[in-house]
């Protein structure tokens, strides 16, 4: 071998070795988003006593009703327990986007989540009722988190119990009710009206 070509040959061999090492690397895979937040829920039939009867909303008008009742499993991935920063009544319970909602609600102490929407009464009126049943050991902390968030969103206290706001109301700039929330014992019940003609007194009467 010509001594003058040895360095060049060695450099070429080194480059080939590096290239081989690179081409033999196992391909990396990006982490796929978890679907566990969606599959960790189980549908069930909510007891009649947990939901408003449509006749208590519109006794003489035709209506339609849709209902979703979910049990949140312990297999839900862990997530932050605090509500999101949203104050939009339409986004209650302010947990997260749909794909993360189960995990956030479970972390917040929610055991079952019921959502029922009744449409009727004319003038495009509708009423969505949500019931968040809390795990007993975490109920107090969960109620406090939601109470604090409602107050930060500017909710007015309508009813107090044991020195704490129990029923809170969010209104728009024209004093029209947009969200009524009752924080009682081991559950959170929320009413979100749609359409015109709703009053605070009407929602309070329906709620109780």
Secondary structure, DSSP 4 states (H G I P E B T S, - for coil): --HHHHHHHHHHHHHHHHHHHHHTSPPP-PPPPP-HHHHTEEE-PPPGGGS--GGGT-SSS-EEEEEEEEEEPTTSPP---S--S---GGGTT---SHHHHHHHHHHTTEEEEEEEEEEESSTT-EEEEEEEEEPGGGHHHHHHHHHHHHHHTTPEEEEEETTEEEEEEEE-TT--EEEEEEEETTEEEEEEEESS---HHHHHHHH-
